[in-house]
């Protein structure tokens, strides 16, 4: 299973999206106009659809759900804001799943900070994750090629927490080859926002989170898959992901690619698909803005131990 390539490829295209937006779209500010960085929801939506499409092409389970975003909470119902932009379940080894809820923040080239990162929002996200059975809460960081990062073929010494012996850095565009030890650095991940290094931050600069951030694809690095992945907790298929798979199967009963997870926490056949599920308008109180479930096919489980990374 080549999760690393799936996430690397999706991150690479995200980087080109950001490049094109900054080149061709302007944002009007109170002090004038400036190159535009795509909104977080746009980047998240594109990232999710690319991940689910690429995983589906590999024959594995691929389900994406865009829910009514209730990140801001509800005064009328006295519901605290969740801060949940994306909940992510990924089968990283046979029947072993990563289960994360993530908040997304974009890098602002004008200020050099991840604008909107707040201690209160993070604490709400952690509380929501615990109360909804998610294993851990983290942060997605959407970067640009502006300093302290670099455009191809430059290097960035930040967020290079991958297992390759090659320093992670950008590559040339618009043509991208297969992963070769370098990272697009378009999307980075802080796996655990409860660690002291980031728990109390507000609008941090990249250097303040560099010790705990890594390229998104590097949590699935094949070089280190036999070792413990730093900062990641794994377990059986989470209930929320199982519910989405079951809802998708019910929504489209004639689709043989959808299959309910078996008792071992896996998928009984090589399910794939990305159609919407039928969710009631009032059922969004307990969901993130986006849900993504990526699982192995039976063949991938069979060859996992012998697969040449």
N, C-alpha and C positions, 0 to 999 in steps of 0.2 A: 504494500500500500504506500502510495507516494503523497501523503498529506503535505509534506514539505513543498513539493512542486505545485500542488493545488493552491496553497496559500501564497507561495512566492509569486506565481503567475497573477493572481488576483491583486496582490499588492503592487506589482509592476504596472498593471493597467491603471490602478488608482493614482499612481504617480504621474502618469501621462494625463489623466483627467485634470489633476491639479495644475500641471504645467500649462495645459490648454486654457483653463479658466483664467489663470494669471496673465496669460498673453492676450486674451481676447475679451474678457469680461471685467468691467470696472464697478466698484462699489462707491456710492456717494456717501461721504462722511460729513460731519459738521465742519471739518477743516478742509474739505475738498474731496477729490476722488483718488482712489488707490486701486491697484490690481486686486481682483476678487479671488478669494479662496472659497472653494465650494462649501456650502452649508454642511454641517455634520450629518444631517439626515440624508442628504443627497449622497454623500460619500458612503454612509452606512448601507443605504439601499443598493448602490452599485456593487459594493463589496459583497453583500449577501447574495445578490443574484449571480454574480460571477462564481462565487464559491459553490453554490448549489448546482450551477450548470456544469462546472468542471468536475465536480464529484459525481454527478449523474452520468457524465460521459465515461467515467471509470467503472460504472456498473454498481456502485454502492448506493446506500440509502442517502437521499438528498431531499430534504424538506425545508421549505422556507415559508414563514408566515409573517405578514405585515399586519399588526394589530392596531386598534385605535390607540394612539399614543396618549398615555395618561401619566407621563413623566412628571407633570406639574402637580399632581394630586387633585383633591376636590374639597373645597371648603364646605360645600353643602353636605357631603357625606363624612366630613371630618377625616378624610383619608390623607395621610402624609404622602408627600411626593416620593416616588420610588427612585427616580434618577436612572431607571433602567432603559438604556437605549437598545441593547442587544443581549439576549440570553442565548448561550451557545453550548451545544452538546456535541462532542466529537468522540468517536470511538478510536482511540489511539493504539489499542492492542485488542485482540479478540475479547469481546465482552467487557472491556475496561474503558470507561467513558470519562472524559473531562466534562465538567458541568460548571459553567461560569455565567455570571451576570455582569454586564459591562456598561460603563458610561463612556461616551465618546467626547473628546475635546480636540479641537483643531488648533494648530500652531498659527499664531498671528504674526506675520513678518514685520508689521509696523511696530509692534511692541516687543517682539522677541519672546512672547509668553504663550502659554496655553490658557487663553482667556476663558473665564467662566469656571475654572477648576476651583471648587470651594470645599472647605472642610465639612460644612453642614450637608451639602449634597452628597458627599462621600459617605458620611455617617448614615444618611437616609438609605443609601444604596446598600450598605452593609447590613443595616437592620432589615431591609426588605428581603435581601438574599437569605438571611437566617430564618425569617418568618415564613418564607416560601420554599424552604427546603433546598435552596441552591448551595452548592458546596463552597463556592468562593466568589468574591467580588473583585473586579479589576477595572482597569482603565484602558481604553483604546485611544491612541494618540495619532492624529492625522497630521503628517509633516509636509513641509515644502522643501524646495531645493535652496532656500535662502539660508544665510548663516544663522546658527553654527553648522547647519547641514550644507551639503554641496551638490551641485548638479554634475551629471556625468561629463568627463570621467574622473571628477574629483573624489576625494575621500572624506568621510566623516568619522571621527573617532568616537562619536556618541552612539549609544545604543548598540554597540557591536557585540552583544552578548550571545553570539552564535557559537556553535561547536566547531566550525571550520577553522583551519589554520590561517585562512586568508581573512584579512580585515574586511569587514562588511562595508561596502561602499556602492555608490550608484554606478550604473553602466550606461552605455550609449543608448540614445533613443533616436528615432521611433522604433527601431528594430530591437527586439529582445530575444535572446536565445534561451536555452534551458538554464536552470540554476547552476552556477559555477562557483559557489562560495561567496558571492557578493550578494548584497541585499538592496532592493529598491529603497528601503527605509521610508516608504510612503506611509506605512501603517506600523506603529510600534505598540507594544503591549506592556503594561504593568500588571502582572498576574495577581497581585495581592495588595490592595490599597490600605490594608490594616497595618502594614509594616511601619515601624517608627519613621523610616526615612521619608515617607510621603504622607503619613496620616494627618499631619497638621498643616499641609501646604495650602496656599491660595495663589492662583494665577502663577504657577512656577515657570521658570525658564528651563529649557531642556537640561542644563547641567545639574539642576536640583533633583532630577529624577533619573539621571543617567545610571546610577548604581543599581537600579531595580528594573529598568526598562530594557526591552530587547526587540529586535525585529519580530513582527507577528509570526512569520513562518518558522522562526527558530525554535518555538516550543515544540514543533513537530520534526525537528532535525533528525534525519535517519542515522547520523553518526552517533547520536546519543540515545537512541530509542531503547537500547537495552539497559541503560542506566536510568536512575531516577531523574525525572525532569524537574529542574529547580522551580519551586513555587507552584507546582501543579498537584492537585489532589484528584485521584481517579476512583471510580467505583462502578456500580451497575448503571444501566440505562436509567436516567432520572425519570420520575413519573410524568413530569410535564412534557418531555419529549415523546414518551409512550402515548400520552393522550393526543398529541398532535398527529402522530402516525395513525392512530386509530380513527381520529376524526377525518383524516384525509382518505383513508380506506372507505369509510362510510359515505363520504361525499361523492366518491367516484368508485362504486362497487365493482364496475366492470374492468377497472384498471388492475391488471394482474401484477403490476410492479410494486404496488403498495402491499405491505405485510405488517401485521402486528408483531411487536417484539415477543420473543419467546420467554420462558420462565428464567432462562439464564441471563436475561438482560440483553440479548442480541436480536438480530433480525433474521427471520426464518427463511427469507429468500432475498434475491438481489433487488430490493425495492429502490425505486428512484421516482422522482417527480417533483414538481415545484408549484402545483396548483394551489389556489387558496382553499382554506377550510371554512366550513360553515359555522361561524361563531356569532352568537347573539350580540346585538349592539351593547347590551348591558353586562356582558361577560368580561369586559376589559379591565375591571378593577384590579385584577391580580396578574396582569400580563405586561411584558415589556413591549416596546415599540416594534421590535423585530425579534423573531425566534428562528433559530437555525439549527438543524439536526443533520449531522453528517456521519454516516455509518459505513462499515465494511460490508462487502459482499461475502457470501460463503467461500468463494474461491480465494479471496484475499485472506480470510482467516486461515484457510488450509495451508497457504504458502507463507504465512507471516514469519515463522521462525527461520525459514530457509531463504527468504527473499534477500536478494543482494541489494543492500541499500546504496 
